[in-house]
Amino acid sequence: MPVTAELNAEIKILSLFNLDSQMEGLKVHKNADNDSRAAIARLHAKGLLTQSDGGYLTDLGVHCAEHIQTALRILTSP
């Protein structure tokens, strides 16, 4: 599976979530770049985020973010 620019933007967003606290979410502001806003809207449409402008991870979103963040830790370790 090729990693498209859109998929890369979604991975970037999912890597920003603090998985140690379900009470921390993300909010996209009007001055955010278009790629980030579009990625968050796509993640919401896929059922991973609670709001189209960010919000919190859903249960599926937590599961996905855990895997993404684990993969990134493995791939970036020396």
N, C-alpha and C positions, 0 to 999 in steps of 0.2 A: 504494500500500500504506500503510494507516494505521500509525502508530507507536503501538502499544499500550503500556500500562504494563509489561507483561512483556518486550516487545521492548526497551524503553528500559532496563530493568534489565540485560538481557543485553548491550546495547551498552556500558553503564557498566562492567560487569565486564571485557569484552574490551578496553576502553580502559585498564585498569589494568596490563595486562601490559607488561613491558619487552621489546620486540622485539630489543634489542641483545644479549640474553643468553638462550639457550635453557635455561640452568640456573636461572633464577628462575621460581618458580611462585607460586601463591596458595593460601592455606589459610583456609577459613572456620571461624571459631571458634564455639563454642556461643552466645556473646553477640552474634553478627552478626544484623542485622535479617532478618526472614523473607523479604523481597523478594530480598535478595542470596543467601541460602541457596537459595531456589527457582530463581533465575536460574542459579546454578552447577550445580544438579542438571539443569536443562533443557539447558544447554550440554554437560554430560557425556553426556546421553541423545542429543544430536545429533552426538556424536562429536568435539566441539571441545576437550574437556578430558579428561585422563587419569583423573581421579578424581571421584567424585560430590560430594566436599567441596573441590574445587579441583584441586590438582596442577599439571600443566604443560599447555601447549597441545599438541595433536596437530598433525600436519602440516596438516590441514585447518583447525585452529584458528589456526595461525600465519597462514595465507593469509587467513582471515577477519579476524583482528585487524589485519593490515596494511591491509586495505581500510577497515576501520572507522576506524582511527587516521588514515589519510590523509584520509578524508572529513571527519573532525572538524577536522583541521588546516585544510583548505580552507574549511570553513564558519565557522570561528572567526577566520579571518584578516581584517584590516581591509580 
